[in-house]
């Protein structure tokens, strides 16, 4: 495996780019390939078997592009499939799961909220993680409809605000002091969320932690790319890429391809 081989990321749609941005910020000299499996979004409504099959499909696409490490930039895919991926492929995998630990450790009210997909909240990995923190009450909320609105580019809309209020108000009334975002789509909703929650409630997502872990694993495997005169960041989408292009600020080339 060569140092100049790309970092591969896949996600059930466009918004794993929130993870990609954190990795790109921390590791600006790394080449990358991002796979947006929007055709099959959201993964959170699919069975464990379907999620594993889709995750293997995406992994094989990225391995065929000579990726040196795979970032599973999706909470649902991580919690349901990363064990199988690590057992099947001889490549380092970085997963992402809701950042319950820092919220649980630092909560003063002993109540934290988590907004996530059904697939994440119903997973064995999430259950085991949540069960280990007996000192806090974890208020779970499935974000029905949020992913679809984001994928369609309807982020800053009245419909989104109404939906978020219906999910967040009950948590606010229960006196949470941390809100954990358990889906890589949801960091794009932070401006909207801040319109709803009091300023004392801290929002946590996993992007920065995933970037740091990616760097650590690359360094451990002597795969960090520290010199690069021509960085390549390539994005693949299996649907119309207009919304993805907008989210990326129209700065990168996007290849539309069925996979």
LINTAQUI-V855201 format. One record per backbone hydrogen bond with DSSP energy under -1.0 kcal/mol. CO is the residue of the C=O (numbers start at 1). NH is the residue of the N-H. If there is no record, write none. Layout:
co = (CO/CO)
nh = (NH/NH)
This chain:
co = (2/6/7/8/9/10/11/11/14/15/16/16/17/18/19/20/21/22/23/27/31/32/33/34/35/36/36/37/38/43/47/48/49/50/51/52/53/54/55/56/57/58/59/60/62/63/69/70/71/71/74/75/76/77/78/81/82/83/84/85/89/92/94/98/100/101/102/103/110/111/112/113/114/115/116/117/118/120/123/124/125/126/127/130/137/139/141/142/143/145/146/147/148/149/150/153/155/157/158/159/160/161/162/163/164/165/168/169/170/171/172/177/178/179/180/183/185/186/187/189/190/193/193/198/202/204/206/207/208/209/210/211/212/213/214/215/216/217/218/219/232/234/235/236/237/241/242/243/244/245/246/253/255)
nh = (5/68/33/71/35/73/13/37/17/18/19/20/21/22/23/24/25/26/27/30/7/234/9/236/11/38/238/40/41/46/51/52/53/54/55/56/57/58/59/60/61/62/63/64/67/66/8/94/10/73/78/79/80/81/82/85/86/87/88/89/91/70/72/100/104/105/106/107/137/177/139/180/141/182/143/121/122/123/127/128/129/130/131/133/112/114/116/144/146/149/150/151/152/154/153/155/157/161/162/163/164/165/166/167/168/169/172/173/174/176/175/202/113/204/115/186/188/189/190/193/194/196/197/201/179/181/210/211/212/213/214/215/216/217/218/219/220/221/223/222/32/34/255/36/257/245/246/247/248/250/249/235/237)
